[in-house]
Amino acid sequence: MGRNNKRRGGGRGGGPRRNKPNEYRSDFLEKSDMDNERFAAYYKAQNIVSNEEWEPLLDALRRPLPTTFRVAGSRQTAQTLNRLIQDTYVPMLSDASFEGEPIPPPVQIPWYPDGLAWQFNVPKKVLRKSPEFKKFHNFLVFETDVGNISRQEAVSMIPPLFLDVLPHHKVMDMCAAPGSKTAQLLEALHANDTATETSIPSGLLLANDSDQKRTHMLIHQSARLPSPALMVTNLDASNYPVIRVPASLRQGEVAPARLKKKKMEQLLFDRILCDVPCSGDGTMRKNLGIWKSWQPMDGNGLHSLQVRILQRGMKMLKEDGRIVYSTCSLNPVENEAVVAEALKLCPGFEIVDVSDRFPNLVRRPGLTAWRPTGDKTVSNTFASFAEYQASLPEGQAAASKMTEGHWPPPDAESLNLPRCMRIYPHLQDTGGFFVAVLEKTKKPEKQPVTAPSTKGKREMEESVDDEVPESKKPRLTDDSTASVELAAPQGASSETTTTVPDASAPGPESAQGAVKAAEAEDENIVADLDKTPEPSKVSSSDFKENPYTFLPSDHTILTNCMSRLSLLPTFPSSNVLVRNPEGDAVRSLTSAGTKILSKQEAGKGLDAQFRILGEGLQVVLPYVDPETVMAADVGVLRVLLKAYHPTCAAFEEPFQTKVAERGPGSHIIRIPAGVHRDVTLSHDVLLPIWKSSVSVTLMIDKKAKSAMSLRLFGADITVAGRAAQQQKEAGGSGSAAVNDGTPVTELEAETQAVEVGTVDDAMDVVEAEEAAGPEGVSV
Ligand SMILES: C[S@@+](CC[C@H](N)C(=O)[O-])C[C@H]1O[C@@H](n2cnc3c(N)ncnc32)[C@H](O)[C@@H]1O
């Protein structure tokens, strides 16, 4: 998988990008340029909509896409923020006008559960100039920064909804970057979280993408919803390794650190998302370059990879499991044809009838007939593969890159293809999208052996930009010229082995069990546990990640941390990972769990030089001795926000004495829910602090401090915020959050805990970036 990394990336559909980023900015593209004869000829031939609907569809495709966003986070925090939008911003924006014209306020997307997704359609100049929308825009930018809001295209929110993820599910996101759907899946796993404590779901989410840079974007994105249950890998999904986990782990059983003698079985998933790379023509409303560049060979070329990814996903699914296949393409060759071929290759699956789900989502049934073309000018389309082959000049049929699988199968009706969903832009003012929900109904009698034809298969070439599909996609050559050589099939050699720690069995502890997996093309090839792959057998020499290693639960540093930080014996110390080059090779795994502890340089000379990270607090909290948590109030918080290192004397009593009495090191304060002078908190707020010999520091990052300050006090009273304000007044442009004058309501005060909670955590992952051997490990 490694060899593609440098070229991978993708347009909106994760397909490769063709245009220079700014070549077709909307400012430069006239409506009259939004035309493409090939596009029109091809899609008219496919009958994707009726003749009467064709013009409305084109009109919609030419209009700018509305801005859409989703309120993110756990159920409790999301609902609090949603009430703030409903009760404060919508009324404020309902009165907004621009140059004498009323501007419509944001509205809830009608099909999204609990009204947590919104849409508004306001020109950029209004956002810049209308004071009300400017305020709202600031709010969105700010909340997006701290992870409470996800700017996401409406149609992109659909696939995770149909997966019905529950906290105990083992979930796989096969093509996950940049990660907007991964975030939705994670939120579903964490549905039972409270505002102050992160549950450790018994399920897990394995998010994967073959593009290394995009994988890192995904990790960055997912840090906004820190989850101990997330693991990220960087592998080719069409050839994803078998993951072996101990067969005998039962609910609540702790996985031993070394599993040499355990019987292993393949980890299968309850839910899998295959949001595959595609030509992305459903995104034309924002990726205007597609108007000019669209041609059908892009979709033709992606078909085989899409089938292989879906087929691999189907093989990794549990019985009764569910898999969602989706693209942002309108092309049946990338949609129904892929689903039909995968169903043929993997018996025992069916397309689920989900017509009763999300009834407010207007959609059209999947197609049962379509007419692929073999040349980019769409000079002709063909009802069947045979018809197509017959049309080729003598001798060219053999060289054709098209396969039978591009065409509708003879049994299209019996496959229930109309149960697939087509979302068209003119129906609800969205992008175009395709979704199919498949369920595994029974174990196939024998594993399918027929791989999709590799004829015509060639490597993906993608750039890192997510915005515009580009030219170097695995497009089939125009068969009429057949001039481009296709690359050899990619994939790890069958000898390749990769180990990744895995979370497998049910139960909070075992979910992070010390399990390893193997990467192999053949399901029977599994790496020896505990055996570091020989360098010559490792396919990807450019994988630069440090390995993850489990820390022995009796390691001195860990036991010191536990006593120093007052962690209860229930703390899952056998599940703590460090990340350093001394550990066993854990290749292709780029992220696991959440950081919870970090070395504190200022703590040198102390028994344990570690502190609980702000982002880890919510996960660690259930294991902290409650007696050691210090009671505080909003006044204490004000002091902590106003100065970086206030002395103990700066606090009012009784906190002043309490904190002075504490030893140096990491501590936690709790500000209880209720009315604190002019601020009302709807739930407790818990924060990590560091006490040195004379001063106290609030250990959350600057943005989280500014966020909290704005919510609670209506102004950014932090050092950085005041500096930014001063700079702004002096004519500069401060970057910290600035008080926009929006009134602080009780709801705003409530939601502050979201940022506090936005701190990531890892369930039990102590991550050491800088450390060396066991004694020197900095966890
Ligand atoms: C449509 S995008 C995924 C968008 C993502 N699900 C989201 O919601 O943010 C498709 C992704 O597939 C990735 N990709 C392309 N070929 C792949 C392969 N063979 N295996 C895994 N990922 C692949 C691309 O890097 C791209 O990030």
PDBQT file of the ligand as one rigid body, heavy atoms in Angstrom, charges set to zero:
ROOT
HETATM    1  C1  LIG A 801     -14.914   9.996  -0.658  1.00  0.00    +0.000 C 
HETATM    2  S1  LIG A 801     -13.413  10.077   0.138  1.00  0.00    +0.000 S 
HETATM    3  C2  LIG A 801     -13.841   9.633   1.762  1.00  0.00    +0.000 C 
HETATM    4  C3  LIG A 801     -14.504  10.741   2.522  1.00  0.00    +0.000 C 
HETATM    5  C4  LIG A 801     -14.680  10.377   3.984  1.00  0.00    +0.000 C 
HETATM    6  N1  LIG A 801     -15.452   9.175   4.151  1.00  0.00    +0.000 N 
HETATM    7  C5  LIG A 801     -15.341  11.497   4.756  1.00  0.00    +0.000 C 
HETATM    8  O1  LIG A 801     -16.524  11.450   4.991  1.00  0.00    +0.000 OA
HETATM    9  O2  LIG A 801     -14.643  12.434   5.141  1.00  0.00    +0.000 OA
HETATM   10  C6  LIG A 801     -12.592   8.640  -0.387  1.00  0.00    +0.000 C 
HETATM   11  C7  LIG A 801     -11.295   8.351   0.330  1.00  0.00    +0.000 C 
HETATM   12  O3  LIG A 801     -10.808   7.107  -0.129  1.00  0.00    +0.000 OA
HETATM   13  C8  LIG A 801      -9.411   7.131  -0.039  1.00  0.00    +0.000 C 
HETATM   14  N2  LIG A 801      -8.933   6.015  -0.867  1.00  0.00    +0.000 N 
HETATM   15  C9  LIG A 801      -8.691   5.957  -2.177  1.00  0.00    +0.000 A 
HETATM   16  N3  LIG A 801      -8.311   4.722  -2.527  1.00  0.00    +0.000 NA
HETATM   17  C10 LIG A 801      -8.328   3.971  -1.400  1.00  0.00    +0.000 A 
HETATM   18  C11 LIG A 801      -8.015   2.630  -1.076  1.00  0.00    +0.000 A 
HETATM   19  N4  LIG A 801      -7.619   1.778  -2.030  1.00  0.00    +0.000 N 
HETATM   20  N5  LIG A 801      -8.097   2.231   0.201  1.00  0.00    +0.000 NA
HETATM   21  C12 LIG A 801      -8.482   3.080   1.173  1.00  0.00    +0.000 A 
HETATM   22  N6  LIG A 801      -8.787   4.357   0.936  1.00  0.00    +0.000 NA
HETATM   23  C13 LIG A 801      -8.717   4.804  -0.331  1.00  0.00    +0.000 A 
HETATM   24  C14 LIG A 801      -9.025   8.506  -0.509  1.00  0.00    +0.000 C 
HETATM   25  O4  LIG A 801      -7.763   8.850   0.006  1.00  0.00    +0.000 OA
HETATM   26  C15 LIG A 801     -10.154   9.331   0.100  1.00  0.00    +0.000 C 
HETATM   27  O5  LIG A 801      -9.756   9.867   1.319  1.00  0.00    +0.000 OA
ENDROOT
TORSDOF 0
